[in-house]
Amino acid sequence: MMLTLRQTKVEETTLDTPEAIADHVHAEFARRQGAAPFQNGDRVRIANRAGIPPEFIVGDVGTVMLCDPEFSPLTTLMGVNSSGMTT
């Protein structure tokens, strides 16, 4: 019989200066950005328009503005809406 265990290690760090906090936030941003399937500025084709009304974006293309798949399955896109405005 074989058993596989997955363990999570908790690490505690004290951030006691504004610079330490800024460094931590910057490093976490860089880690998330590196792990994202899309990067800011990527041109993408929308494969499924379910839930995307034309008032938000028309067509099937957009540019990635924000992608944080660690906490959300959503990606924020820039495109053109049904009024012809860039949104």
Residue frames as qw, qx, qy, qz and C-alpha x, y, z in Angstrom:
[[0.000, 0.890, 0.457, 0.000, 0.00, 0.00, 0.00],
 [0.417, 0.126, 0.000, 0.900, 1.24, 3.50, -0.86],
 [0.122, -0.865, -0.452, 0.182, 0.02, 6.74, 0.67],
 [0.398, 0.367, 0.070, 0.838, 0.85, 10.22, -0.62],
 [0.267, -0.758, -0.431, 0.411, 0.60, 13.15, 1.78],
 [0.297, 0.641, 0.123, 0.697, 0.52, 16.79, 0.83],
 [0.467, -0.595, -0.388, 0.526, 1.74, 19.16, 3.51],
 [0.173, 0.854, 0.117, 0.477, 1.54, 22.91, 3.65],
 [0.573, -0.205, -0.343, 0.716, 4.21, 24.76, 5.57],
 [0.091, -0.954, -0.254, -0.127, 3.29, 28.03, 7.21],
 [0.587, 0.091, -0.152, 0.790, 6.01, 30.62, 7.32],
 [0.199, -0.918, -0.321, 0.125, 5.74, 33.73, 9.47],
 [0.519, 0.227, 0.017, 0.824, 7.59, 36.91, 8.60],
 [0.164, -0.808, -0.344, 0.449, 7.48, 40.27, 10.35],
 [0.409, 0.551, 0.242, 0.686, 7.52, 43.29, 8.07],
 [0.406, -0.692, -0.371, 0.469, 8.57, 46.17, 10.25],
 [0.153, -0.456, 0.164, 0.861, 9.48, 48.95, 7.83],
 [0.566, 0.644, 0.111, -0.502, 7.73, 50.58, 4.89],
 [0.279, 0.597, -0.674, -0.335, 10.54, 49.33, 2.64],
 [0.185, -0.110, 0.974, -0.068, 10.08, 45.73, 3.84],
 [0.517, 0.468, 0.583, -0.416, 6.35, 45.93, 3.15],
 [0.478, 0.715, -0.198, -0.470, 6.93, 47.43, -0.30],
 [0.095, 0.466, -0.855, -0.207, 9.51, 44.74, -1.12],
 [0.350, 0.106, 0.907, -0.207, 7.12, 41.99, -0.02],
 [0.552, 0.605, 0.355, -0.452, 4.21, 43.36, -2.08],
 [0.367, 0.699, -0.451, -0.415, 6.43, 43.83, -5.13],
 [0.048, -0.313, 0.944, 0.091, 7.81, 40.28, -4.87],
 [0.445, 0.295, 0.793, -0.294, 4.31, 38.82, -4.50],
 [0.524, 0.696, 0.046, -0.489, 3.12, 40.79, -7.54],
 [0.243, 0.604, -0.690, -0.317, 6.07, 39.53, -9.59],
 [0.246, -0.091, 0.962, -0.077, 5.39, 35.93, -8.48],
 [0.520, 0.487, 0.595, -0.370, 1.71, 36.12, -9.46],
 [0.447, 0.736, -0.196, -0.470, 2.46, 37.85, -12.75],
 [0.073, 0.485, -0.841, -0.228, 5.01, 35.17, -13.63],
 [0.278, 0.078, 0.948, -0.135, 2.51, 32.38, -12.88],
 [0.521, 0.504, 0.279, -0.630, -0.40, 33.91, -14.82],
 [0.657, 0.280, 0.644, 0.274, -1.42, 32.24, -18.08],
 [0.359, 0.792, 0.277, 0.410, -1.77, 35.69, -19.68],
 [0.450, -0.250, -0.152, 0.844, 0.35, 38.80, -19.26],
 [0.133, 0.802, 0.247, -0.527, -0.80, 42.41, -19.29],
 [0.175, 0.655, -0.389, -0.623, -0.91, 43.62, -22.88],
 [0.281, -0.010, 0.919, 0.278, -1.39, 40.14, -24.43],
 [0.526, 0.152, -0.292, -0.785, -3.81, 40.08, -27.34],
 [0.280, 0.032, 0.940, -0.190, -6.39, 37.35, -26.79],
 [0.415, -0.138, -0.602, -0.668, -9.33, 35.80, -28.59],
 [0.527, -0.122, 0.507, -0.671, -12.48, 35.27, -26.52],
 [0.139, 0.045, -0.963, -0.227, -13.45, 31.61, -26.84],
 [0.200, -0.533, -0.822, 0.011, -16.74, 31.82, -24.93],
 [0.046, -0.362, -0.030, -0.930, -18.86, 34.98, -24.73],
 [0.502, -0.570, -0.645, -0.087, -21.29, 33.57, -22.15],
 [0.464, -0.709, -0.350, 0.399, -21.95, 36.32, -19.62],
 [0.318, -0.266, 0.158, 0.896, -20.26, 39.07, -21.66],
 [0.340, 0.785, 0.478, -0.199, -22.93, 41.56, -22.79],
 [0.547, 0.528, 0.250, 0.600, -22.24, 43.74, -25.86],
 [0.168, -0.964, -0.051, -0.200, -22.47, 46.81, -23.61],
 [0.646, -0.657, 0.305, 0.243, -19.17, 45.62, -22.15],
 [0.182, -0.499, 0.680, 0.506, -17.29, 44.29, -25.17],
 [0.811, 0.467, 0.085, -0.343, -18.20, 43.25, -28.72],
 [0.575, 0.603, -0.551, -0.054, -16.40, 40.89, -31.06],
 [0.965, -0.238, -0.103, 0.048, -14.13, 38.10, -29.94],
 [0.669, 0.287, -0.266, 0.632, -10.83, 39.89, -29.32],
 [0.371, -0.920, -0.055, -0.114, -9.39, 41.94, -26.50],
 [0.423, 0.542, -0.514, 0.513, -6.23, 42.98, -24.71],
 [0.682, -0.433, -0.534, 0.249, -5.46, 41.68, -21.22],
 [0.082, -0.801, 0.155, -0.572, -5.47, 44.41, -18.60],
 [0.372, -0.509, 0.626, -0.459, -5.32, 42.25, -15.47],
 [0.831, 0.008, -0.525, -0.182, -4.96, 38.52, -14.83],
 [0.211, -0.475, 0.707, -0.480, -4.79, 37.06, -11.31],
 [0.730, -0.047, -0.587, -0.348, -5.77, 33.39, -11.67],
 [0.277, 0.099, -0.828, 0.478, -4.64, 32.52, -8.16],
 [0.144, 0.238, 0.641, -0.715, -7.73, 34.06, -6.59],
 [0.542, 0.524, 0.228, -0.616, -10.10, 34.48, -9.53],
 [0.625, 0.195, 0.678, 0.334, -10.78, 32.61, -12.76],
 [0.351, 0.886, 0.301, -0.044, -11.53, 35.94, -14.43],
 [0.523, -0.056, 0.212, 0.824, -9.30, 38.08, -16.62],
 [0.150, 0.815, 0.235, -0.508, -10.00, 41.78, -17.20],
 [0.557, 0.266, 0.510, 0.599, -9.94, 42.67, -20.87],
 [0.115, 0.570, -0.028, -0.813, -9.89, 45.92, -22.80],
 [0.343, 0.316, 0.778, 0.422, -12.03, 45.98, -25.92],
 [0.167, -0.077, -0.229, -0.956, -14.66, 47.98, -27.77],
 [0.292, 0.327, 0.765, -0.471, -18.26, 48.11, -26.51],
 [0.334, 0.560, 0.725, 0.221, -21.46, 48.33, -28.55],
 [0.068, 0.949, 0.189, -0.242, -21.33, 52.15, -28.39],
 [0.662, 0.643, -0.079, 0.376, -17.91, 52.16, -30.06],
 [0.231, -0.873, 0.346, -0.254, -16.05, 53.21, -26.92],
 [0.581, 0.293, -0.701, 0.292, -12.86, 51.52, -25.73],
 [0.678, -0.610, 0.060, -0.406, -13.60, 49.95, -22.36]]
